[in-house]
Amino acid sequence: MVKRESAKELKILSTEFKAVAVVGPRQSGKTTLTKAVFPGKDYVSLENPDQRVFAQEIPGAS
């Protein structure tokens, strides 16, 4: 994986905010970056329509 300058900033922002959005074009490394920075956290893609509806209807559920 390419070392990214944004990894350091992402860690800092995650200590200051409850949620941080990582946005960018498709296949630019967003998922790879966030999985590398937060290896112990669950990953959910809202690209799947069923996951997206579930998140909208029951935001606090896991």
Secondary structure as UniProt FT lines:
FT   HELIX           5..16
FT   TURN            26..27
FT   HELIX           30..37
FT   TURN            39..40
FT   TURN            46..47
FT   HELIX           49..57
FT   TURN            59..60
//
